[in-house]
Amino acid sequence: CVVMQYTGLKDKNGNEIYEGDIISDHVGIGDVEYIGKHAAFRVNYRNGREKWFMDYFLNGEKDSIEVIGNIYENPDLMSAQS
């Protein structure tokens, strides 16, 4: 059993977003990570980019997020080609 921390956000389909989820958005595909040093959630994209969850609110992009899996059940989603 793996405990994942809830981000407080839901994706465009109403699914709750947790640490360890793999999401797809207007930037690409990435995994959600909690960064304790900053007490914030971040998306790490396959191409090496990263984006803080706060930016989704500041830029009005919250409705672009869709949960497509998680790193525990779907690790292949992070290694697949874009």
Phi, psi and chi 1 to 4 in degrees:
 res  aa     phi    psi   chi1   chi2   chi3   chi4
   1 CYS       -  126.8  178.0      -      -      -
   2 VAL  -112.1  125.5  177.1      -      -      -
   3 VAL   -91.0  125.4  177.4      -      -      -
   4 MET  -115.8  140.6  -62.1 -173.6  -57.5      -
   5 GLN   -84.0  133.4 -172.8  168.9   -8.7      -
   6 TYR   -76.1  133.7  178.5   48.4      -      -
   7 THR   -79.2  -19.3   64.8      -      -      -
   8 GLY    92.1   -1.1      -      -      -      -
   9 LEU  -111.8  155.3  -75.9  179.7      -      -
  10 LYS  -119.3  149.8  -67.2 -175.5  179.2 -179.6
  11 ASP   -79.8 -176.9   73.6   -1.2      -      -
  12 LYS   -65.6  -14.3   64.9 -176.9 -177.3 -179.4
  13 ASN  -101.3    4.8  -60.6  -45.2      -      -
  14 GLY    88.0    6.6      -      -      -      -
  15 ASN   -81.4  135.7  -60.4  -49.0      -      -
  16 GLU   -66.9  142.7  -65.7  177.9  -17.9      -
  17 ILE  -105.2  126.4  -55.9  171.8      -      -
  18 TYR  -118.7  158.2  -71.8   87.5      -      -
  19 GLU   -55.8  135.4  174.2 -175.5   22.8      -
  20 GLY    93.9  -12.0      -      -      -      -
  21 ASP   -70.7  150.3  -81.3  -13.4      -      -
  22 ILE  -103.7  126.5  -61.5  172.6      -      -
  23 ILE  -118.9  157.3   60.0  116.2      -      -
  24 SER  -120.0  135.5  174.3      -      -      -
  25 ASP  -146.7 -168.4   66.5   11.5      -      -
  26 HIS   -66.4  -13.8   65.0  -73.7      -      -
  27 VAL   -90.8  -39.9  175.6      -      -      -
  28 GLY   158.6 -147.8      -      -      -      -
  29 ILE  -113.8  133.0  -66.1  175.5      -      -
  30 GLY  -153.7  169.3      -      -      -      -
  31 ASP  -109.5  148.0   66.2  -75.5      -      -
  32 VAL   -88.6  130.4  178.5      -      -      -
  33 GLU  -132.4  141.6  176.1 -175.8   27.3      -
  34 TYR   -94.3  128.5  179.3   73.3      -      -
  35 ILE  -107.8  100.8  -52.4  -62.6      -      -
  36 GLY   -59.6  -37.0      -      -      -      -
  37 LYS   -57.2  -34.6  176.7  180.0  175.4 -177.5
  38 HIS  -105.5   -2.5  -61.5  -73.8      -      -
  39 ALA    49.4   48.7      -      -      -      -
  40 ALA  -149.9  160.2      -      -      -      -
  41 PHE   -98.6  147.0  -70.5   93.5      -      -
  42 ARG  -137.9  149.9  176.8  175.4   74.2 -170.1
  43 VAL  -103.9  127.5  176.9      -      -      -
  44 ASN  -105.1  113.2  -58.7  -54.2      -      -
  45 TYR   -84.2  157.5  -66.2   97.2      -      -
  46 ARG   -59.1  -31.2  -67.6 -170.7  -56.9 -158.6
  47 ASN   -84.3    6.5   62.3    8.7      -      -
  48 GLY    95.8  -11.6      -      -      -      -
  49 ARG   -73.3  164.4  -69.0  179.8   65.3 -173.6
  50 GLU  -143.7  155.6   52.8 -171.4   44.0      -
  51 LYS  -146.3  131.8 -178.7  176.0 -171.7  138.4
  52 TRP   -80.2  143.1  -65.5   97.2      -      -
  53 PHE   -59.0  -32.4  -98.9   56.1      -      -
  54 MET   -56.9  -33.8  179.9 -174.2  -19.9      -
  55 ASP   -64.5  -30.3  -67.6  -25.8      -      -
  56 TYR   -61.3  -37.7  -73.1  105.5      -      -
  57 PHE   -74.9  -46.5  -71.7  103.6      -      -
  58 LEU   -62.9  -33.2  -64.9  174.1      -      -
  59 ASN  -100.5    4.6  -61.3  -32.8      -      -
  60 GLY    65.5   34.8      -      -      -      -
  61 GLU  -109.2    9.0  -57.5  164.4  -18.9      -
  62 LYS   -55.8  -34.1 -173.5  174.1   74.4   91.0
  63 ASP   -80.4    3.7  -67.8  -27.9      -      -
  64 SER   -92.3   -7.5   72.5      -      -      -
  65 ILE   -85.6  134.1  -54.7  168.3      -      -
  66 GLU  -136.8  126.4 -179.0  175.9   19.2      -
  67 VAL   -75.3  126.5  175.0      -      -      -
  68 ILE  -117.2   -1.7   59.6  171.9      -      -
  69 GLY   163.3 -162.3      -      -      -      -
  70 ASN  -145.9  163.0   65.9   60.7      -      -
  71 ILE   -68.2  -17.5   60.4  173.2      -      -
  72 TYR   -86.9  -39.1  -53.1  104.0      -      -
  73 GLU   -97.9  -20.7  -63.9  173.8   -9.4      -
  74 ASN  -135.2   52.3  -46.3   97.2      -      -
  75 PRO   -61.6  -23.7   23.0  -31.9      -      -
  76 ASP   -64.4  -23.8   54.5  -49.0      -      -
  77 LEU   -65.1  -28.2  -70.3  174.9      -      -
  78 MET   -83.0  -18.1  -73.2  -53.5  -63.7      -
  79 SER  -103.1   -9.0   59.7      -      -      -
  80 ALA   -69.5  157.8      -      -      -      -
  81 GLN   -71.3  147.4  -65.5  -64.5  -38.5      -
  82 SER   -69.7      -  -63.9      -      -      -
